[in-house]
Amino acid sequence: MKILSGLPVAVLLAAMLGSCSGGGDSSPALVSISVAPVNPNITLGTTQQFSATGTYSDNSTKDLTTSATWTSSDTAIATVDSAGLVTPVAAGSTTITAVSGSVSGIASLTIRDAALESPFGFLDVPPDKFTYYSDLNTHWLRGGQEGFDWGGVEKVQGVYDFSSRDGGLCNLYTNGQNLIYAIRPINALYGTYWVEGKLDFTDEYPDNHVADYGNFIKAWVERYDGDGVNDAPCSTPIRIKNYQFVHELGDVTHDYWRNHPDQYAEIFETIYSSMKAACSDCVLYMPVPILEDMIPEQNYFATVLGYLQGKGITDIGFDYHTWSMTNPPSYVTKGEDYVRNGDYIAKIKSIVGRAGFNGSNIISAESGMAGTLDMERDQAGYVVRMYLYSLSKGQKKVFWTTTSEYSHYADNVIFAHTGLIHNPLNADGLSHKKLAYYAYKKMAELIEGSDWGGMQTIQESNDVKVFKLMKNGRPVYVAWWDYYDNPLYIPGSTKQAIIYGITGSAVKLTEAVPLGNSGLDVADYTTAFHTEELAVSNGSVTLRLGENPVFVEVLQ
């Protein structure tokens, strides 16, 4: 050791002691912890990585993600591991907390059930179509136009036999489907007033039969609400939470309660109150006649709502049916009538609002556009345009009619050919999946699980529409050009659209309609769509829109 000479020993000792004990620990103190992301919104089946950043008294920061202690306020909703990775358990909300010493930071997390929230569904009749639903990633069915009938279950007064219904419904839910079910008051047991549901009440009807009907509704809803009380036997709980009274209100004014909107309202109220007595979170939908030439029916609809005021009915849903009604050879609009849906939705909200009801829960239990062989590309583009535009206006669900074409409409070009798969029993004898089938599949693949309530309209002008969705924290844009509105359009022309505010260096563009002229040209789904990568410049990307809608995914 080197000895410092020339200094008194006392001075050396004082210096050494001072260096060991003077001033204590001078390390900066942890002041706060920020947890990111702050308020994420994810779906079941995904995960969410959180990070924790500590800020210290000297304004320095440090990554505490792996050293902090992580907790979830509700482990029945989501769990979190020691590194901040969250795994959802059930739909709901929980608080994620990161702790280091006595300092903590929090973030709110919302878990959504993508299948229940999904807007994608079919007006369809299983059981031979579950393979299609799985392939298309859809989870909703509107259970046929007729739905269930009273007389099929109550054949002896006061005795309900559900055995003929249990198996089919169990099969639906076991195969991952959710159901909106139509209700019709059909039971010959109660006399001519209740036969075929065609209740032309020219005379007073027996009030006690309305009570009997209410008892049946309560028993039915209780059996299929999945609450563990008197439930139908099924390994997967049957949870029917959505019902609709009759198929179309136009039917009501033509055949059923003609001239008696008060009696329609009474039956509706009976169904509603009976349903709610068994299932408080079930929803009853009322069909809405909304086409331009249905003014008498719309007046009837408004009158019914008037009778329902003050009856404690707070959460009705509303269903309208929408079709692209143009037939070949005069087919020139190429599906542009999808924009009518925005007008229909606004009209429903207006009528409902004037009656004092909330019009936020609107669906289309029937929708479609013909897809004959020469119209396959047009139908495929319409599927995407119609779905996205309707959802942008606040609609909750759209049920396409159907997976496979009907064959019992005498080859009516609209109703016989809206299905996404050709039916060989129709006149053309075709049986292949249409381009619209693959377009539907790609649409669901790319945007299923999005936060539908947060959907934004970026542009709706100059024949260009651009919408923004957030899917598990990442933006997905959908854009198209309504080129057919331009009488000077030349095939192959494009129109420019610019999306601003993009964080990232590149995007992936996917055309929504497969290559080829028919589904027969799709040999491999994975390579059936045109894709390309576009650079982001100064937070924006420039698109050249052609005839097909496009999906734009921001690359990380």
Long-range contacts (C-beta under 8 A, 24 or more apart in sequence): 28-56, 28-57, 28-58, 28-60, 29-56, 29-57, 30-54, 30-55, 30-56, 30-57, 30-100, 30-101, 30-103, 31-55, 31-56, 31-57, 31-103, 32-103, 32-105, 33-64, 33-68, 33-98, 33-99, 33-100, 33-103, 33-104, 33-105, 34-105, 35-96, 35-97, 35-98, 35-105, 35-106, 35-107, 36-107, 37-107, 37-473, 38-107, 38-108, 39-107, 39-108, 39-109, 39-110, 40-107, 40-109, 40-110, 40-473, 41-110, 41-112, 41-451, 41-454, 41-470, 41-473, 42-88, 42-109, 42-110, 42-111, 42-112, 42-472, 42-473, 43-88, 43-111, 43-112, 43-113, 43-114, 43-449, 43-472, 44-88, 44-90, 44-91, 44-111, 44-112, 44-113, 44-114, 44-115, 45-88, 45-114, 46-88, 46-449, 46-472, 47-85, 47-86, 47-87, 47-88, 48-85, 48-86, 48-88, 48-109, 48-473, 49-84, 49-85, 49-86, 50-80, 50-84, 50-85, 50-86, 50-96, 50-98, 50-107, 51-84, 52-84, 52-98, 52-100, 52-105, 54-100, 54-103, 64-98, 64-100, 65-98, 67-100, 68-98, 68-99, 68-100, 69-98, 69-99, 69-100, 70-96, 70-97, 70-98, 70-99, 71-96, 71-97, 71-99, 72-96, 72-97, 72-109, 73-97, 77-109, 77-111, 78-109, 78-111, 91-116, 112-449, 112-451, 114-448, 114-449, 115-139, 115-176, 115-178, 116-178, 117-452, 118-397, 118-448, 118-449, 119-387, 119-391, 119-395, 119-396, 119-397, 119-398, 119-452, 120-387, 120-397, 120-398, 120-440, 120-443, 120-444, 120-448, 121-180, 121-397, 121-398, 121-399, 121-400, 122-399, 122-400, 122-401, 122-402, 122-403, 123-365, 123-366, 123-399, 123-400, 123-401, 123-402, 124-402, 124-403, 125-402, 126-171, 126-172, 126-175, 126-177, 127-168, 127-171, 127-172, 129-403, 129-404, 130-175, 130-177, 132-403, 132-404, 132-421, 133-175, 133-176, 133-177, 133-403, 134-175, 134-176, 135-441, 136-403, 136-437, 136-440, 136-441, 136-444, 137-441, 137-444, 137-445, 137-448, 138-444, 139-176, 139-177, 139-178, 140-177, 140-178, 140-179, 140-180, 140-397, 140-399, 141-172, 141-177, 141-178, 141-179, 141-180, 141-399, 142-179, 142-180, 142-182, 142-365, 142-366, 142-399, 143-179, 143-180, 143-181, 143-182, 144-182, 145-182, 145-247, 146-182, 146-184, 146-247, 147-181, 147-182, 147-183, 147-184, 147-244, 147-247, 148-181, 148-182, 148-183, 148-184, 148-220, 149-184, 149-186, 149-187, 149-197, 150-184, 150-185, 150-186, 150-187, 150-194, 150-213, 150-216, 151-186, 151-187, 151-188, 151-189, 151-194, 153-216, 153-220, 154-187, 154-189, 154-216, 155-189, 156-189, 157-189, 157-212, 158-215, 160-216, 160-219, 160-220, 162-220, 162-223, 162-232, 165-232, 166-232, 166-233, 166-234, 169-224, 169-232, 169-234, 169-238, 169-240, 170-232, 170-233, 170-234, 170-235, 170-236, 170-238, 172-238, 173-234, 173-236, 173-237, 173-238, 173-239, 174-234, 174-235, 174-236, 178-239, 178-241, 178-242, 179-240, 179-242, 180-242, 180-243, 180-244, 180-285, 180-363, 180-365, 180-397, 180-399, 181-240, 181-242, 181-243, 181-244, 182-243, 182-244, 182-245, 182-246, 182-247, 183-217, 183-243, 183-244, 183-245, 183-246, 183-271, 184-246, 184-247, 185-213, 185-267, 187-213, 187-216, 197-246, 197-256, 198-255, 198-256, 199-256, 199-257, 199-263, 200-255, 200-256, 200-257, 200-258, 201-257, 201-260, 201-263, 205-263, 210-266, 210-267, 210-270, 211-270, 213-267, 213-270, 213-271, 214-270, 214-271, 214-273, 214-274, 215-274, 217-270, 217-271, 217-274, 217-275, 218-274, 218-275, 218-277, 218-278, 219-278, 221-274, 221-275, 221-278, 221-279, 221-282, 222-278, 222-279, 225-278, 225-279, 225-282, 227-279, 240-282, 241-279, 241-281, 241-282, 241-283, 242-282, 242-283, 242-285, 242-317, 243-271, 243-275, 243-282, 243-283, 243-284, 243-285, 244-284, 244-285, 244-286, 244-287, 244-317, 244-319, 244-365, 245-271, 245-284, 245-285, 245-286, 245-287, 246-287, 247-287, 248-287, 248-289, 248-321, 249-286, 249-287, 249-288, 249-289, 249-297, 249-300, 249-301, 249-304, 250-287, 250-289, 250-294, 250-297, 252-287, 252-300, 253-289, 253-296, 253-297, 253-300, 261-300, 261-303, 261-304, 261-307, 262-307, 264-304, 265-304, 265-307, 265-308, 266-307, 268-304, 268-308, 269-308, 269-311, 269-313, 272-313, 272-316, 273-312, 283-315, 283-316, 283-317, 283-361, 284-316, 284-317, 285-316, 285-317, 285-318, 285-319, 285-361, 285-363, 285-365, 286-316, 286-317, 286-318, 286-319, 287-318, 287-319, 287-320, 287-321, 287-365, 288-318, 288-319, 288-320, 288-348, 288-351, 289-320, 290-320, 290-344, 290-347, 290-348, 298-347, 298-351, 301-351, 302-351, 302-354, 302-355, 305-351, 305-352, 305-355, 305-357, 306-355, 308-355, 308-357, 309-355, 309-356, 313-357, 314-358, 315-358, 315-361, 316-352, 316-357, 316-358, 316-361, 317-361, 317-362, 317-363, 317-396, 318-348, 318-352, 318-359, 318-361, 318-362, 318-363, 319-362, 319-363, 319-364, 319-365, 320-344, 320-345, 320-348, 320-362, 320-364, 321-364, 321-365, 321-366, 321-367, 322-364, 322-366, 322-367, 322-386, 322-390, 323-366, 323-367, 323-368, 323-369, 323-414, 323-418, 324-368, 324-369, 324-370, 324-382, 324-386, 324-414, 325-414, 327-370, 327-413, 327-414, 328-370, 328-372, 328-374, 328-375, 328-413, 331-375, 331-378, 332-484, 333-484, 334-378, 334-381, 334-382, 334-484, 335-369, 335-378, 335-379, 335-381, 335-382, 335-385, 335-386, 336-482, 336-484, 336-485, 338-382, 338-385, 338-386, 338-389, 338-390, 339-389, 341-386, 341-389, 341-390, 341-393, 341-395, 342-389, 342-390, 342-393, 345-390, 345-393, 345-394, 345-395, 346-393, 349-394, 360-394, 361-396, 362-394, 362-395, 362-396, 363-395, 363-396, 363-397, 363-398, 363-399, 364-390, 364-395, 364-397, 364-398, 364-399, 365-399, 366-399, 366-401, 367-398, 367-399, 367-400, 367-401, 368-400, 368-401, 368-402, 368-414, 368-415, 368-418, 369-414, 369-418, 370-413, 370-414, 370-416, 370-417, 370-418, 371-417, 371-418, 371-419, 371-420, 371-434, 371-435, 371-436, 372-413, 372-417, 372-428, 373-422, 373-428, 373-430, 373-518, 375-417, 376-434, 376-435, 376-436, 376-517, 376-518, 376-519, 377-435, 377-513, 377-517, 377-547, 379-434, 379-435, 379-436, 380-434, 380-435, 380-436, 380-438, 380-439, 380-512, 380-513, 380-514, 381-439, 381-480, 381-512, 381-513, 381-547, 381-548, 381-549, 382-436, 383-436, 383-439, 383-440, 383-443, 384-439, 384-443, 384-478, 384-480, 384-512, 384-513, 384-549, 385-465, 385-480, 385-549, 387-443, 388-465, 388-467, 388-478, 388-549, 389-465, 391-452, 391-455, 392-455, 392-457, 392-467, 396-452, 400-440, 403-437, 432-518, 432-519, 432-520, 433-519, 433-522, 434-518, 434-519, 435-513, 435-514, 435-516, 435-517, 435-518, 435-519, 435-522, 437-519, 438-514, 438-519, 438-522, 438-525, 438-528, 438-529, 439-512, 439-513, 439-514, 441-525, 442-510, 442-512, 442-514, 442-529, 442-551, 443-512, 443-551, 446-471, 446-476, 446-510, 446-551, 446-553, 447-471, 447-476, 447-478, 447-551, 450-476, 458-499, 459-497, 462-495, 463-495, 464-495, 464-497, 464-545, 466-497, 466-499, 474-553, 474-554, 474-556, 475-502, 475-554, 476-551, 476-552, 476-553, 476-554, 477-551, 477-552, 477-553, 478-512, 478-549, 478-550, 478-551, 478-552, 479-543, 479-545, 479-549, 479-550, 479-552, 480-512, 480-545, 480-548, 480-549, 480-550, 481-545, 481-546, 481-547, 483-545, 483-546, 483-547, 491-547, 492-546, 493-546, 494-544, 494-545, 494-546, 495-544, 495-545, 496-542, 496-543, 496-544, 496-545, 497-542, 497-543, 497-545, 498-540, 498-541, 498-542, 498-543, 499-540, 499-541, 499-543, 499-552, 500-539, 500-540, 501-539, 501-540, 502-536, 502-539, 502-540, 502-541, 502-554, 503-539, 503-554, 504-536, 504-554, 504-555, 504-556, 505-535, 505-536, 505-555, 506-533, 506-534, 506-535, 506-536, 506-555, 507-533, 507-534, 507-536, 507-541, 507-552, 507-553, 507-554, 507-555, 508-532, 508-533, 508-534, 508-552, 508-553, 508-555, 509-533, 509-534, 509-543, 509-550, 509-551, 509-552, 510-550, 510-551, 510-552, 510-553, 511-546, 511-548, 511-549, 511-550, 512-548, 512-549, 512-550, 512-551, 513-547, 513-548, 513-549
